[in-house]
């Protein structure tokens, strides 16, 4: 299991909520088939370029057999994924990487 929380201040190795990766791509790079990634509430944008050069080619590269769950509030600690409150703690994967609301500088695709 790997953890992602943009507000984490620990070791940034994904091992716990305090040591969570602060962006999603390092977790996606580290996982193996059968692993889970738990993502804290917040908005996450792709950081890895695929299929071209430039920020607009940034997308999240998913791996087969990996479960990606959002909607967690790290302040409540480890809870079962089915007990998270994803409506109160939305996790958004956004391609709006440039100027907010300007579609001409967004990622071509998020996945």
MODELLER restraints for C-alpha pairs under 7 A, 6 or more apart:
rsr = mdl.restraints
at = mdl.atoms
rsr.add(forms.Gaussian(group=physical.xy_distance, feature=features.Distance(at['CA:1:A'], at['CA:35:A']), mean=5.66, stdev=0.5))
rsr.add(forms.Gaussian(group=physical.xy_distance, feature=features.Distance(at['CA:1:A'], at['CA:36:A']), mean=4.85, stdev=0.5))
rsr.add(forms.Gaussian(group=physical.xy_distance, feature=features.Distance(at['CA:1:A'], at['CA:37:A']), mean=5.78, stdev=0.5))
rsr.add(forms.Gaussian(group=physical.xy_distance, feature=features.Distance(at['CA:2:A'], at['CA:14:A']), mean=4.87, stdev=0.5))
rsr.add(forms.Gaussian(group=physical.xy_distance, feature=features.Distance(at['CA:2:A'], at['CA:15:A']), mean=5.72, stdev=0.5))
rsr.add(forms.Gaussian(group=physical.xy_distance, feature=features.Distance(at['CA:2:A'], at['CA:27:A']), mean=6.36, stdev=0.5))
rsr.add(forms.Gaussian(group=physical.xy_distance, feature=features.Distance(at['CA:2:A'], at['CA:36:A']), mean=6.38, stdev=0.5))
rsr.add(forms.Gaussian(group=physical.xy_distance, feature=features.Distance(at['CA:2:A'], at['CA:37:A']), mean=4.79, stdev=0.5))
rsr.add(forms.Gaussian(group=physical.xy_distance, feature=features.Distance(at['CA:2:A'], at['CA:38:A']), mean=6.27, stdev=0.5))
rsr.add(forms.Gaussian(group=physical.xy_distance, feature=features.Distance(at['CA:3:A'], at['CA:14:A']), mean=4.71, stdev=0.5))
rsr.add(forms.Gaussian(group=physical.xy_distance, feature=features.Distance(at['CA:3:A'], at['CA:15:A']), mean=6.32, stdev=0.5))
rsr.add(forms.Gaussian(group=physical.xy_distance, feature=features.Distance(at['CA:3:A'], at['CA:16:A']), mean=5.94, stdev=0.5))
rsr.add(forms.Gaussian(group=physical.xy_distance, feature=features.Distance(at['CA:3:A'], at['CA:17:A']), mean=5.86, stdev=0.5))
rsr.add(forms.Gaussian(group=physical.xy_distance, feature=features.Distance(at['CA:3:A'], at['CA:20:A']), mean=4.83, stdev=0.5))
rsr.add(forms.Gaussian(group=physical.xy_distance, feature=features.Distance(at['CA:3:A'], at['CA:21:A']), mean=6.32, stdev=0.5))
rsr.add(forms.Gaussian(group=physical.xy_distance, feature=features.Distance(at['CA:3:A'], at['CA:37:A']), mean=5.81, stdev=0.5))
rsr.add(forms.Gaussian(group=physical.xy_distance, feature=features.Distance(at['CA:3:A'], at['CA:38:A']), mean=4.98, stdev=0.5))
rsr.add(forms.Gaussian(group=physical.xy_distance, feature=features.Distance(at['CA:3:A'], at['CA:39:A']), mean=5.99, stdev=0.5))
rsr.add(forms.Gaussian(group=physical.xy_distance, feature=features.Distance(at['CA:4:A'], at['CA:14:A']), mean=6.33, stdev=0.5))
rsr.add(forms.Gaussian(group=physical.xy_distance, feature=features.Distance(at['CA:4:A'], at['CA:20:A']), mean=4.84, stdev=0.5))
rsr.add(forms.Gaussian(group=physical.xy_distance, feature=features.Distance(at['CA:4:A'], at['CA:21:A']), mean=4.67, stdev=0.5))
rsr.add(forms.Gaussian(group=physical.xy_distance, feature=features.Distance(at['CA:4:A'], at['CA:22:A']), mean=5.65, stdev=0.5))
rsr.add(forms.Gaussian(group=physical.xy_distance, feature=features.Distance(at['CA:4:A'], at['CA:23:A']), mean=6.37, stdev=0.5))
rsr.add(forms.Gaussian(group=physical.xy_distance, feature=features.Distance(at['CA:4:A'], at['CA:24:A']), mean=6.15, stdev=0.5))
rsr.add(forms.Gaussian(group=physical.xy_distance, feature=features.Distance(at['CA:4:A'], at['CA:38:A']), mean=6.26, stdev=0.5))
rsr.add(forms.Gaussian(group=physical.xy_distance, feature=features.Distance(at['CA:4:A'], at['CA:39:A']), mean=4.71, stdev=0.5))
rsr.add(forms.Gaussian(group=physical.xy_distance, feature=features.Distance(at['CA:4:A'], at['CA:40:A']), mean=6.10, stdev=0.5))
rsr.add(forms.Gaussian(group=physical.xy_distance, feature=features.Distance(at['CA:5:A'], at['CA:17:A']), mean=6.98, stdev=0.5))
rsr.add(forms.Gaussian(group=physical.xy_distance, feature=features.Distance(at['CA:5:A'], at['CA:20:A']), mean=5.61, stdev=0.5))
rsr.add(forms.Gaussian(group=physical.xy_distance, feature=features.Distance(at['CA:5:A'], at['CA:21:A']), mean=6.15, stdev=0.5))
rsr.add(forms.Gaussian(group=physical.xy_distance, feature=features.Distance(at['CA:5:A'], at['CA:22:A']), mean=5.04, stdev=0.5))
rsr.add(forms.Gaussian(group=physical.xy_distance, feature=features.Distance(at['CA:5:A'], at['CA:39:A']), mean=6.17, stdev=0.5))
rsr.add(forms.Gaussian(group=physical.xy_distance, feature=features.Distance(at['CA:5:A'], at['CA:40:A']), mean=4.99, stdev=0.5))
rsr.add(forms.Gaussian(group=physical.xy_distance, feature=features.Distance(at['CA:6:A'], at['CA:22:A']), mean=4.11, stdev=0.5))
rsr.add(forms.Gaussian(group=physical.xy_distance, feature=features.Distance(at['CA:6:A'], at['CA:23:A']), mean=6.12, stdev=0.5))
rsr.add(forms.Gaussian(group=physical.xy_distance, feature=features.Distance(at['CA:7:A'], at['CA:22:A']), mean=6.60, stdev=0.5))
rsr.add(forms.Gaussian(group=physical.xy_distance, feature=features.Distance(at['CA:8:A'], at['CA:17:A']), mean=6.96, stdev=0.5))
rsr.add(forms.Gaussian(group=physical.xy_distance, feature=features.Distance(at['CA:8:A'], at['CA:18:A']), mean=5.48, stdev=0.5))
rsr.add(forms.Gaussian(group=physical.xy_distance, feature=features.Distance(at['CA:8:A'], at['CA:19:A']), mean=6.24, stdev=0.5))
rsr.add(forms.Gaussian(group=physical.xy_distance, feature=features.Distance(at['CA:8:A'], at['CA:20:A']), mean=5.73, stdev=0.5))
rsr.add(forms.Gaussian(group=physical.xy_distance, feature=features.Distance(at['CA:8:A'], at['CA:22:A']), mean=6.17, stdev=0.5))
rsr.add(forms.Gaussian(group=physical.xy_distance, feature=features.Distance(at['CA:9:A'], at['CA:18:A']), mean=6.46, stdev=0.5))
rsr.add(forms.Gaussian(group=physical.xy_distance, feature=features.Distance(at['CA:9:A'], at['CA:19:A']), mean=6.69, stdev=0.5))
rsr.add(forms.Gaussian(group=physical.xy_distance, feature=features.Distance(at['CA:10:A'], at['CA:18:A']), mean=5.38, stdev=0.5))
rsr.add(forms.Gaussian(group=physical.xy_distance, feature=features.Distance(at['CA:10:A'], at['CA:19:A']), mean=4.24, stdev=0.5))
rsr.add(forms.Gaussian(group=physical.xy_distance, feature=features.Distance(at['CA:11:A'], at['CA:19:A']), mean=4.78, stdev=0.5))
rsr.add(forms.Gaussian(group=physical.xy_distance, feature=features.Distance(at['CA:12:A'], at['CA:19:A']), mean=4.90, stdev=0.5))
rsr.add(forms.Gaussian(group=physical.xy_distance, feature=features.Distance(at['CA:12:A'], at['CA:20:A']), mean=5.09, stdev=0.5))
rsr.add(forms.Gaussian(group=physical.xy_distance, feature=features.Distance(at['CA:12:A'], at['CA:21:A']), mean=4.51, stdev=0.5))
rsr.add(forms.Gaussian(group=physical.xy_distance, feature=features.Distance(at['CA:12:A'], at['CA:22:A']), mean=6.56, stdev=0.5))
rsr.add(forms.Gaussian(group=physical.xy_distance, feature=features.Distance(at['CA:13:A'], at['CA:19:A']), mean=5.83, stdev=0.5))
rsr.add(forms.Gaussian(group=physical.xy_distance, feature=features.Distance(at['CA:13:A'], at['CA:20:A']), mean=5.88, stdev=0.5))
rsr.add(forms.Gaussian(group=physical.xy_distance, feature=features.Distance(at['CA:13:A'], at['CA:21:A']), mean=5.59, stdev=0.5))
rsr.add(forms.Gaussian(group=physical.xy_distance, feature=features.Distance(at['CA:14:A'], at['CA:20:A']), mean=3.96, stdev=0.5))
rsr.add(forms.Gaussian(group=physical.xy_distance, feature=features.Distance(at['CA:14:A'], at['CA:21:A']), mean=4.72, stdev=0.5))
rsr.add(forms.Gaussian(group=physical.xy_distance, feature=features.Distance(at['CA:14:A'], at['CA:27:A']), mean=6.83, stdev=0.5))
rsr.add(forms.Gaussian(group=physical.xy_distance, feature=features.Distance(at['CA:17:A'], at['CA:74:A']), mean=5.96, stdev=0.5))
rsr.add(forms.Gaussian(group=physical.xy_distance, feature=features.Distance(at['CA:21:A'], at['CA:27:A']), mean=6.74, stdev=0.5))
rsr.add(forms.Gaussian(group=physical.xy_distance, feature=features.Distance(at['CA:23:A'], at['CA:44:A']), mean=6.78, stdev=0.5))
rsr.add(forms.Gaussian(group=physical.xy_distance, feature=features.Distance(at['CA:24:A'], at['CA:44:A']), mean=6.90, stdev=0.5))
rsr.add(forms.Gaussian(group=physical.xy_distance, feature=features.Distance(at['CA:25:A'], at['CA:46:A']), mean=6.99, stdev=0.5))
rsr.add(forms.Gaussian(group=physical.xy_distance, feature=features.Distance(at['CA:25:A'], at['CA:47:A']), mean=6.74, stdev=0.5))
rsr.add(forms.Gaussian(group=physical.xy_distance, feature=features.Distance(at['CA:25:A'], at['CA:60:A']), mean=6.45, stdev=0.5))
rsr.add(forms.Gaussian(group=physical.xy_distance, feature=features.Distance(at['CA:28:A'], at['CA:61:A']), mean=6.92, stdev=0.5))
rsr.add(forms.Gaussian(group=physical.xy_distance, feature=features.Distance(at['CA:28:A'], at['CA:62:A']), mean=6.39, stdev=0.5))
rsr.add(forms.Gaussian(group=physical.xy_distance, feature=features.Distance(at['CA:32:A'], at['CA:66:A']), mean=6.88, stdev=0.5))
rsr.add(forms.Gaussian(group=physical.xy_distance, feature=features.Distance(at['CA:33:A'], at['CA:64:A']), mean=6.14, stdev=0.5))
rsr.add(forms.Gaussian(group=physical.xy_distance, feature=features.Distance(at['CA:33:A'], at['CA:65:A']), mean=4.45, stdev=0.5))
rsr.add(forms.Gaussian(group=physical.xy_distance, feature=features.Distance(at['CA:33:A'], at['CA:66:A']), mean=5.20, stdev=0.5))
rsr.add(forms.Gaussian(group=physical.xy_distance, feature=features.Distance(at['CA:34:A'], at['CA:65:A']), mean=5.35, stdev=0.5))
rsr.add(forms.Gaussian(group=physical.xy_distance, feature=features.Distance(at['CA:34:A'], at['CA:66:A']), mean=5.43, stdev=0.5))
rsr.add(forms.Gaussian(group=physical.xy_distance, feature=features.Distance(at['CA:35:A'], at['CA:66:A']), mean=5.29, stdev=0.5))
rsr.add(forms.Gaussian(group=physical.xy_distance, feature=features.Distance(at['CA:35:A'], at['CA:67:A']), mean=6.49, stdev=0.5))
rsr.add(forms.Gaussian(group=physical.xy_distance, feature=features.Distance(at['CA:36:A'], at['CA:66:A']), mean=5.76, stdev=0.5))
rsr.add(forms.Gaussian(group=physical.xy_distance, feature=features.Distance(at['CA:36:A'], at['CA:67:A']), mean=4.65, stdev=0.5))
rsr.add(forms.Gaussian(group=physical.xy_distance, feature=features.Distance(at['CA:36:A'], at['CA:68:A']), mean=5.87, stdev=0.5))
rsr.add(forms.Gaussian(group=physical.xy_distance, feature=features.Distance(at['CA:37:A'], at['CA:67:A']), mean=6.26, stdev=0.5))
rsr.add(forms.Gaussian(group=physical.xy_distance, feature=features.Distance(at['CA:37:A'], at['CA:68:A']), mean=4.86, stdev=0.5))
rsr.add(forms.Gaussian(group=physical.xy_distance, feature=features.Distance(at['CA:37:A'], at['CA:69:A']), mean=6.15, stdev=0.5))
rsr.add(forms.Gaussian(group=physical.xy_distance, feature=features.Distance(at['CA:38:A'], at['CA:68:A']), mean=6.25, stdev=0.5))
rsr.add(forms.Gaussian(group=physical.xy_distance, feature=features.Distance(at['CA:38:A'], at['CA:69:A']), mean=4.98, stdev=0.5))
rsr.add(forms.Gaussian(group=physical.xy_distance, feature=features.Distance(at['CA:38:A'], at['CA:70:A']), mean=5.87, stdev=0.5))
rsr.add(forms.Gaussian(group=physical.xy_distance, feature=features.Distance(at['CA:39:A'], at['CA:69:A']), mean=6.06, stdev=0.5))
rsr.add(forms.Gaussian(group=physical.xy_distance, feature=features.Distance(at['CA:39:A'], at['CA:70:A']), mean=4.56, stdev=0.5))
rsr.add(forms.Gaussian(group=physical.xy_distance, feature=features.Distance(at['CA:39:A'], at['CA:71:A']), mean=6.71, stdev=0.5))
rsr.add(forms.Gaussian(group=physical.xy_distance, feature=features.Distance(at['CA:39:A'], at['CA:72:A']), mean=6.26, stdev=0.5))
rsr.add(forms.Gaussian(group=physical.xy_distance, feature=features.Distance(at['CA:40:A'], at['CA:70:A']), mean=6.04, stdev=0.5))
rsr.add(forms.Gaussian(group=physical.xy_distance, feature=features.Distance(at['CA:40:A'], at['CA:71:A']), mean=5.85, stdev=0.5))
rsr.add(forms.Gaussian(group=physical.xy_distance, feature=features.Distance(at['CA:40:A'], at['CA:72:A']), mean=4.48, stdev=0.5))
rsr.add(forms.Gaussian(group=physical.xy_distance, feature=features.Distance(at['CA:40:A'], at['CA:73:A']), mean=5.69, stdev=0.5))
rsr.add(forms.Gaussian(group=physical.xy_distance, feature=features.Distance(at['CA:40:A'], at['CA:74:A']), mean=6.39, stdev=0.5))
rsr.add(forms.Gaussian(group=physical.xy_distance, feature=features.Distance(at['CA:40:A'], at['CA:91:A']), mean=6.55, stdev=0.5))
rsr.add(forms.Gaussian(group=physical.xy_distance, feature=features.Distance(at['CA:41:A'], at['CA:70:A']), mean=6.74, stdev=0.5))
rsr.add(forms.Gaussian(group=physical.xy_distance, feature=features.Distance(at['CA:41:A'], at['CA:71:A']), mean=5.19, stdev=0.5))
rsr.add(forms.Gaussian(group=physical.xy_distance, feature=features.Distance(at['CA:41:A'], at['CA:72:A']), mean=5.62, stdev=0.5))
rsr.add(forms.Gaussian(group=physical.xy_distance, feature=features.Distance(at['CA:41:A'], at['CA:73:A']), mean=6.21, stdev=0.5))
rsr.add(forms.Gaussian(group=physical.xy_distance, feature=features.Distance(at['CA:41:A'], at['CA:89:A']), mean=4.81, stdev=0.5))
rsr.add(forms.Gaussian(group=physical.xy_distance, feature=features.Distance(at['CA:41:A'], at['CA:90:A']), mean=5.09, stdev=0.5))
rsr.add(forms.Gaussian(group=physical.xy_distance, feature=features.Distance(at['CA:41:A'], at['CA:91:A']), mean=4.49, stdev=0.5))
rsr.add(forms.Gaussian(group=physical.xy_distance, feature=features.Distance(at['CA:42:A'], at['CA:90:A']), mean=6.40, stdev=0.5))
rsr.add(forms.Gaussian(group=physical.xy_distance, feature=features.Distance(at['CA:42:A'], at['CA:91:A']), mean=4.99, stdev=0.5))
rsr.add(forms.Gaussian(group=physical.xy_distance, feature=features.Distance(at['CA:42:A'], at['CA:92:A']), mean=6.18, stdev=0.5))
rsr.add(forms.Gaussian(group=physical.xy_distance, feature=features.Distance(at['CA:43:A'], at['CA:91:A']), mean=5.94, stdev=0.5))
rsr.add(forms.Gaussian(group=physical.xy_distance, feature=features.Distance(at['CA:43:A'], at['CA:92:A']), mean=4.58, stdev=0.5))
rsr.add(forms.Gaussian(group=physical.xy_distance, feature=features.Distance(at['CA:43:A'], at['CA:93:A']), mean=5.91, stdev=0.5))
rsr.add(forms.Gaussian(group=physical.xy_distance, feature=features.Distance(at['CA:43:A'], at['CA:94:A']), mean=6.59, stdev=0.5))
rsr.add(forms.Gaussian(group=physical.xy_distance, feature=features.Distance(at['CA:44:A'], at['CA:92:A']), mean=6.11, stdev=0.5))
rsr.add(forms.Gaussian(group=physical.xy_distance, feature=features.Distance(at['CA:44:A'], at['CA:93:A']), mean=4.95, stdev=0.5))
rsr.add(forms.Gaussian(group=physical.xy_distance, feature=features.Distance(at['CA:44:A'], at['CA:94:A']), mean=6.03, stdev=0.5))
rsr.add(forms.Gaussian(group=physical.xy_distance, feature=features.Distance(at['CA:45:A'], at['CA:93:A']), mean=5.89, stdev=0.5))
rsr.add(forms.Gaussian(group=physical.xy_distance, feature=features.Distance(at['CA:45:A'], at['CA:94:A']), mean=5.12, stdev=0.5))
rsr.add(forms.Gaussian(group=physical.xy_distance, feature=features.Distance(at['CA:45:A'], at['CA:95:A']), mean=5.91, stdev=0.5))
rsr.add(forms.Gaussian(group=physical.xy_distance, feature=features.Distance(at['CA:45:A'], at['CA:97:A']), mean=6.45, stdev=0.5))
rsr.add(forms.Gaussian(group=physical.xy_distance, feature=features.Distance(at['CA:46:A'], at['CA:58:A']), mean=5.45, stdev=0.5))
rsr.add(forms.Gaussian(group=physical.xy_distance, feature=features.Distance(at['CA:46:A'], at['CA:59:A']), mean=4.83, stdev=0.5))
rsr.add(forms.Gaussian(group=physical.xy_distance, feature=features.Distance(at['CA:46:A'], at['CA:60:A']), mean=5.37, stdev=0.5))
rsr.add(forms.Gaussian(group=physical.xy_distance, feature=features.Distance(at['CA:46:A'], at['CA:95:A']), mean=6.82, stdev=0.5))
rsr.add(forms.Gaussian(group=physical.xy_distance, feature=features.Distance(at['CA:46:A'], at['CA:110:A']), mean=6.89, stdev=0.5))
rsr.add(forms.Gaussian(group=physical.xy_distance, feature=features.Distance(at['CA:47:A'], at['CA:58:A']), mean=5.65, stdev=0.5))
rsr.add(forms.Gaussian(group=physical.xy_distance, feature=features.Distance(at['CA:47:A'], at['CA:59:A']), mean=6.78, stdev=0.5))
rsr.add(forms.Gaussian(group=physical.xy_distance, feature=features.Distance(at['CA:48:A'], at['CA:58:A']), mean=5.01, stdev=0.5))
rsr.add(forms.Gaussian(group=physical.xy_distance, feature=features.Distance(at['CA:48:A'], at['CA:59:A']), mean=6.08, stdev=0.5))
rsr.add(forms.Gaussian(group=physical.xy_distance, feature=features.Distance(at['CA:48:A'], at['CA:60:A']), mean=6.97, stdev=0.5))
rsr.add(forms.Gaussian(group=physical.xy_distance, feature=features.Distance(at['CA:49:A'], at['CA:55:A']), mean=6.65, stdev=0.5))
rsr.add(forms.Gaussian(group=physical.xy_distance, feature=features.Distance(at['CA:49:A'], at['CA:57:A']), mean=5.07, stdev=0.5))
rsr.add(forms.Gaussian(group=physical.xy_distance, feature=features.Distance(at['CA:49:A'], at['CA:58:A']), mean=4.08, stdev=0.5))
rsr.add(forms.Gaussian(group=physical.xy_distance, feature=features.Distance(at['CA:49:A'], at['CA:59:A']), mean=6.40, stdev=0.5))
rsr.add(forms.Gaussian(group=physical.xy_distance, feature=features.Distance(at['CA:50:A'], at['CA:57:A']), mean=5.66, stdev=0.5))
rsr.add(forms.Gaussian(group=physical.xy_distance, feature=features.Distance(at['CA:50:A'], at['CA:58:A']), mean=6.01, stdev=0.5))
rsr.add(forms.Gaussian(group=physical.xy_distance, feature=features.Distance(at['CA:50:A'], at['CA:59:A']), mean=6.65, stdev=0.5))
rsr.add(forms.Gaussian(group=physical.xy_distance, feature=features.Distance(at['CA:51:A'], at['CA:57:A']), mean=6.40, stdev=0.5))
rsr.add(forms.Gaussian(group=physical.xy_distance, feature=features.Distance(at['CA:55:A'], at['CA:107:A']), mean=6.91, stdev=0.5))
rsr.add(forms.Gaussian(group=physical.xy_distance, feature=features.Distance(at['CA:56:A'], at['CA:105:A']), mean=6.58, stdev=0.5))
rsr.add(forms.Gaussian(group=physical.xy_distance, feature=features.Distance(at['CA:56:A'], at['CA:106:A']), mean=5.87, stdev=0.5))
rsr.add(forms.Gaussian(group=physical.xy_distance, feature=features.Distance(at['CA:56:A'], at['CA:107:A']), mean=4.11, stdev=0.5))
rsr.add(forms.Gaussian(group=physical.xy_distance, feature=features.Distance(at['CA:56:A'], at['CA:108:A']), mean=5.71, stdev=0.5))
rsr.add(forms.Gaussian(group=physical.xy_distance, feature=features.Distance(at['CA:57:A'], at['CA:107:A']), mean=5.86, stdev=0.5))
rsr.add(forms.Gaussian(group=physical.xy_distance, feature=features.Distance(at['CA:57:A'], at['CA:108:A']), mean=6.12, stdev=0.5))
rsr.add(forms.Gaussian(group=physical.xy_distance, feature=features.Distance(at['CA:58:A'], at['CA:107:A']), mean=5.88, stdev=0.5))
rsr.add(forms.Gaussian(group=physical.xy_distance, feature=features.Distance(at['CA:59:A'], at['CA:107:A']), mean=6.92, stdev=0.5))
rsr.add(forms.Gaussian(group=physical.xy_distance, feature=features.Distance(at['CA:59:A'], at['CA:109:A']), mean=6.22, stdev=0.5))
rsr.add(forms.Gaussian(group=physical.xy_distance, feature=features.Distance(at['CA:59:A'], at['CA:110:A']), mean=4.67, stdev=0.5))
rsr.add(forms.Gaussian(group=physical.xy_distance, feature=features.Distance(at['CA:59:A'], at['CA:111:A']), mean=5.31, stdev=0.5))
rsr.add(forms.Gaussian(group=physical.xy_distance, feature=features.Distance(at['CA:60:A'], at['CA:110:A']), mean=5.90, stdev=0.5))
rsr.add(forms.Gaussian(group=physical.xy_distance, feature=features.Distance(at['CA:60:A'], at['CA:111:A']), mean=4.93, stdev=0.5))
rsr.add(forms.Gaussian(group=physical.xy_distance, feature=features.Distance(at['CA:61:A'], at['CA:111:A']), mean=6.07, stdev=0.5))
rsr.add(forms.Gaussian(group=physical.xy_distance, feature=features.Distance(at['CA:70:A'], at['CA:86:A']), mean=6.73, stdev=0.5))
rsr.add(forms.Gaussian(group=physical.xy_distance, feature=features.Distance(at['CA:70:A'], at['CA:91:A']), mean=5.22, stdev=0.5))
rsr.add(forms.Gaussian(group=physical.xy_distance, feature=features.Distance(at['CA:71:A'], at['CA:84:A']), mean=6.18, stdev=0.5))
rsr.add(forms.Gaussian(group=physical.xy_distance, feature=features.Distance(at['CA:71:A'], at['CA:85:A']), mean=5.95, stdev=0.5))
rsr.add(forms.Gaussian(group=physical.xy_distance, feature=features.Distance(at['CA:71:A'], at['CA:86:A']), mean=3.75, stdev=0.5))
rsr.add(forms.Gaussian(group=physical.xy_distance, feature=features.Distance(at['CA:71:A'], at['CA:89:A']), mean=4.77, stdev=0.5))
rsr.add(forms.Gaussian(group=physical.xy_distance, feature=features.Distance(at['CA:71:A'], at['CA:90:A']), mean=4.99, stdev=0.5))
rsr.add(forms.Gaussian(group=physical.xy_distance, feature=features.Distance(at['CA:71:A'], at['CA:91:A']), mean=5.26, stdev=0.5))
rsr.add(forms.Gaussian(group=physical.xy_distance, feature=features.Distance(at['CA:72:A'], at['CA:84:A']), mean=5.56, stdev=0.5))
rsr.add(forms.Gaussian(group=physical.xy_distance, feature=features.Distance(at['CA:72:A'], at['CA:85:A']), mean=6.67, stdev=0.5))
rsr.add(forms.Gaussian(group=physical.xy_distance, feature=features.Distance(at['CA:72:A'], at['CA:86:A']), mean=6.58, stdev=0.5))
rsr.add(forms.Gaussian(group=physical.xy_distance, feature=features.Distance(at['CA:72:A'], at['CA:89:A']), mean=6.11, stdev=0.5))
rsr.add(forms.Gaussian(group=physical.xy_distance, feature=features.Distance(at['CA:73:A'], at['CA:89:A']), mean=6.40, stdev=0.5))
rsr.add(forms.Gaussian(group=physical.xy_distance, feature=features.Distance(at['CA:94:A'], at['CA:110:A']), mean=6.82, stdev=0.5))
rsr.add(forms.Gaussian(group=physical.xy_distance, feature=features.Distance(at['CA:95:A'], at['CA:106:A']), mean=5.50, stdev=0.5))
rsr.add(forms.Gaussian(group=physical.xy_distance, feature=features.Distance(at['CA:95:A'], at['CA:107:A']), mean=4.85, stdev=0.5))
rsr.add(forms.Gaussian(group=physical.xy_distance, feature=features.Distance(at['CA:95:A'], at['CA:109:A']), mean=6.72, stdev=0.5))
rsr.add(forms.Gaussian(group=physical.xy_distance, feature=features.Distance(at['CA:95:A'], at['CA:110:A']), mean=5.48, stdev=0.5))
rsr.add(forms.Gaussian(group=physical.xy_distance, feature=features.Distance(at['CA:96:A'], at['CA:106:A']), mean=4.71, stdev=0.5))
rsr.add(forms.Gaussian(group=physical.xy_distance, feature=features.Distance(at['CA:96:A'], at['CA:107:A']), mean=6.58, stdev=0.5))
rsr.add(forms.Gaussian(group=physical.xy_distance, feature=features.Distance(at['CA:97:A'], at['CA:105:A']), mean=6.93, stdev=0.5))
rsr.add(forms.Gaussian(group=physical.xy_distance, feature=features.Distance(at['CA:97:A'], at['CA:106:A']), mean=5.33, stdev=0.5))
rsr.add(forms.Gaussian(group=physical.xy_distance, feature=features.Distance(at['CA:97:A'], at['CA:107:A']), mean=6.49, stdev=0.5))
rsr.add(forms.Gaussian(group=physical.xy_distance, feature=features.Distance(at['CA:98:A'], at['CA:105:A']), mean=5.32, stdev=0.5))
rsr.add(forms.Gaussian(group=physical.xy_distance, feature=features.Distance(at['CA:98:A'], at['CA:106:A']), mean=6.03, stdev=0.5))
rsr.add(forms.Gaussian(group=physical.xy_distance, feature=features.Distance(at['CA:99:A'], at['CA:105:A']), mean=6.95, stdev=0.5))
